[in-house]
């Protein structure tokens, strides 16, 4: 028998009190509840990132692998919820939403999850549209008179840090939906841009040297072309230049790299300098890395990317300033400084 599963961002317990306060503002004397407003229990509060799929149990591992192929190359991000609204929009409203503004990372994450899982199970028909980040706080009964409901109060913005996706089984019972978390998949930090007054710096992370080189290159490309996200494509390789508005039609570019250096820090900077030069010559940003050989002193690889119409910033050089690759219990990391 098929299972109904979906992907969601569930709220940590320390988030609950903030929303409970918003609930009290909506219905302080329980009048709406008496007329048929049903509050969703806090353990069910979530943001949907992968719409429900009817899936045979034997395909669960394939589903987990498909979701992991996205999340392992997707950095943590934040959602801001700043208003209470009746939803859904453009339909008869029958829910109270805690809503935020459009978020590109959430949209890209959802689109990629949808594409990666489209061959699994049965996907109930749903429109592909811009996602409105929201958490359903309450539903109304068929007899609820929305015209008699009070307007929803203003709230202080609530920040949610997104660092994992849950794959969840949904079972509809007489008292509502019951959710069972089947798998938690973390969003891996790949790189971050660090604020600095005089230059641009990125910090790249990786579980291996290959990951570290890849994420440092993606971070540099993000400095060059700031409106692009480097995510997992349908093929499973690491890429994801999703903003096609500024990508030229003949966009695929590849470069062979064969470099040697006295140590791994120098090798990384020389590698990034080589990619920067190719970016400037070919007017392209690079996001994929296929490694044939990588040691502390030698890299042989092919990098791939896409041509762009223009860069958002110019990088003059990749510097050797204070570069040091460090190893923690769980990952490697490095900070790279760019002269702009």
Secondary structure, DSSP 8 states (H G I E B T S, - for coil): --EEEEEEEE--HHHHHHHHHHHHHH-TTSHHHHTTEEE--GGG-EEEEEEEEEE-GGGHHHHHHHHHHHHTT---EEEEEEEEEEESTTS---EEEEEE---HHHHHHHHHHHHHTTTSSEE----------EEEEEEE-TT--GGGS--------EEEEE-EEEEEEEEEETTEEEEEEEEEEE----EEEE--SSSEEEEEEESSHHHHHHHHHHHHHHHHSTT----B-TTSSB-----GGGEEEEEEEEEEEEEE-SSHHHHHHHHHHHHHHHHHHHTEEEEEEEEEEE-SSEEEEEEEEEEES--SS---EE--TT---EE-SS-EEEEEEEE-
